[in-house]
Amino acid sequence: IYYTTDGSDPTTSSTAYSGPIALKNSAVIKAVAWQADVIPSDLCVQSYILGANHGVRIVSVSGDTAVLDGKTGMLKTGIKGEGGEAYVEVYEPDGTRVIAQKCLMKLAGHSTRQHEGQKGFSLRAKKVYGASRFNYALFSNRDYTSYKSFVMRASGQDCRQTFMRDSILSALAADTGVLYRETEVCVVYVNGRYWGAYNMRERVSNDMIAQFHGWDNPDDVEYKEGGGYTSEHYQNMLRWVREHDLS
């Protein structure tokens, strides 16, 4: 059995298991069983959070330091579009682990990526990593039990103040029938290191829009991100609104 404690996937060059592993600090242990001429075992992962007593959900993300949190990692540089393979574990406050799988991790946000130390990121389930969805009821105010992706957001420009502004304002739409992003308060650990308080948010996507409205096929959703104000379809919609009585 070979194992690591730095977040990276173990290889036959990693430390060989020989007995109980002593931990002085929080860490993510990843292990694999290997034998010559035999298919290696599946990756086994477990986070150990020491000396902490969080009353909220814990999201533990682990992966290659150079990709995630090293000097040139996405959570340090903030370069738009940065992303890579990661392993995510989600623990409820009572310690129950409800998600444990590989996924795609990508930076999220705009100006906060460059100006704030605590950067937002998305986690996206991909079949290439083993599972195409996160099968758990991530948001207590939603009936959904499966998600393709979600976002860990440090509340944008409010990350130095309350951490609540955006999620509270969004929640004002909860009983209106208008699409809004639900929130769960969490703490994040990256490769065993405490990374701060975050808001787990629904990620706006074709899948999220179809899920909210109860539509069967997310591929039928035409979702415009970013420069939507200049799209022909969006301008046609505005023109129709101006020319018709909406009462």
N, C-alpha and C positions, 0 to 999 in steps of 0.2 A: 504494500500500500504506500503510495506516495502522496504527500500533502503539502499545501502552502498555507500561509497565514497573512499574505500581503494582498489578497484579492485576485491574484492571477490564477489561471488554470494550471493544475499540476501536470508535470511530465515525468519521465523516468529520470530526469536530472534534478527533480525536486527532492526534498527531504524524505527519506524512507521512514515509515512509521516503525517504532520499536517499543513503544510503551506510552503511558499517559502523557498528554501534552499539557505543560504548565503555561498558563497565560497570566501575565501581569496587567495587561490592558485589554480593552475590547478588541476583538478580531473576528475575521471571517475565515473559518477553516474549510478548505476545499480538498477533497481527497478522491483518488481513483485507484482501483485495484488493477494490477497489471501482471501478466505472466506471458512468457515467450510463447508464440504460436497460438495465442488465445485472444479473442476479441476483448479489449479493455472494458471494464465496468462502466456504467453510467457515472457521470460526475455527481458526487455527494457534497452538499453544501450546508453549512450551518453557521449562523451568526451567534456570537457570544457577546452580549452587552453587559459589561461589568460595572458595578458601582452606580447604576442609574435606576431611577424609579419613575419612569414616565407614566403619566396618567392618560396619554393619548396613543394613537396608533404609531408604530415604528415602521419606517421604510428603510431597509438596509440594501444598499446598492454596492456591488463589488465588480471588479474587473481590472484589466491591465492598468497599472498606475500611469503609464505613459499616455494612455488614451483618456483616462478619467480625470485624475487629480494630480498628476505630476506637473512639472514646470511648463510643459508644452501640452498638458491635457486640456480637455474641453472646459472643465470647471475652473481652470485658471486663465486660459487665454480669452475665452468668450467669443471665439471666431464663429461667425454665422455659418450654419450648415454643418458644424462639427458634430460627429456622432460615431458610435461604435458599439460593439457587442458588450453587454453587461449582464449581470445576474441580479435579479431583484427578489427580495424576500419582504413580505408584508406581515407584520405581527399585530394582532389586536392587543389592547392594553393588558389583558389577562395572560399574555404570552403565547396565545394560540397562533401558530403560523398558518396563514390562509392562502398565501401565494408564494411559490418558490419555483422560478423558471428563468431561463435565458431570454433575452429580448434585445431590441434595438433601443439605445439611449441616445437622444439628440438634444442639443441645446434648444431652449425656447426663450422667447422674449426679444425685445429690440434694444433700446438704449441701456437697459439694465445689464445686458450681457457684457457690456464694455465698462460700465461705470460702477457696478456694484459687485462686491466680492461674493455675495450669495446669489448664485445664478439659477434660474429656472431651467427645467429640463423635462422632456417627455419620455415616456416609456411605452414602447410599441411591441405588442406580441407579433411574432413572425413565425410562420410554419418552418422556415429554414432553421430556426433555433429550437424546434421541437413542438411548440404549441402556437396556434394562430390566434388565441384569445386568452384573456385573463378571466378565469371562471370563478368569480366571487362577486358578491354584492358589495361593491366598493363604497357606495354612497347610501347612507341610511335613509335618505329621503327619496330614493328612487326604487322602483320595483325590479330593475334589471339585475340579472345575476351573471352577466357576461359582458366583457368589454374588449375592444380591440386595442385600446390605448388609453392613457390618462396622463395628466401633466402634474408635475411637482413644481408649484409656483411659490416664490418667496414674496409674493404680494407686490411685485413691481416696485414703483417709486415709493411705496409705503413700507418697504422692508426695513427702514430705519425708525419707523414710528410704531404703528399699532399692529401690523400684519393682518388687519381685519377689513380694511376699508373696501377693497374690491369685492371680497366674498360677501360682505354684508349688503352692499348696494345691489349686487346681483340677486341676492336672496329675496329682495323686495318684490321680485317678479314671480315668486314661487306659486302664488295662487291666482295668477292672471291668465294662464294658458300660453304665455309668451315664452319662447325658448330662452333658457338661461343655464349657466354652468353651476352645477352643485359643488359643494365643498366639504372636505373632511380635514380637520386639523391633525397634523402629524409632526413627528420629528424625523430627521433624515440622518442616517449614518452612511458614510462612503468609505469603503475598505476598512470598516471598523472604527472610523473616526467620526465623532459627532460633527454634523454639518449644519445644524440649526433647525429652527422651527420652519415648517413649510405648510402650505395649503395644497392638499391633493384636490385637483380640479378635473372635471370632465374636459376632454380635449375636443375642440370644435372640429368636426370632420363630417364627411358624408355619412359615416356610420352613426355618429352621435345625433345628427339631425334626423335621420330616418328612425332611430330608436325613440327619440322624444315624440315624434309625430305618429309612431305606430305604422310606418311604411315598411313594406316587406323587402324591397330591393334598394339598398344604399346606392347602387350604381346608377339609379335613376335620378339621384340628386346632383344638380349642377351647382357646385360650391365654388364661389369665387373668393379667393383669399388675397389680401394685400390690395392690389390695384383695382378692386371691384368698382370703384366709383367711376372709372373710365370705361367699363365694359358696356357694350352695346345693349345687352339684356338689362343691365341695371338702369341705364338711361331710359330705356323703353318703359320700364316699370315706373320710374319717377314721372315720366310724361303721362302715363295712364292715371296715376294718382292725382296729378294736377288737373286733369281734364274730366274727372268723374267725381260724383258725390259719394263720399265714403260712409255716409251715415247708415 
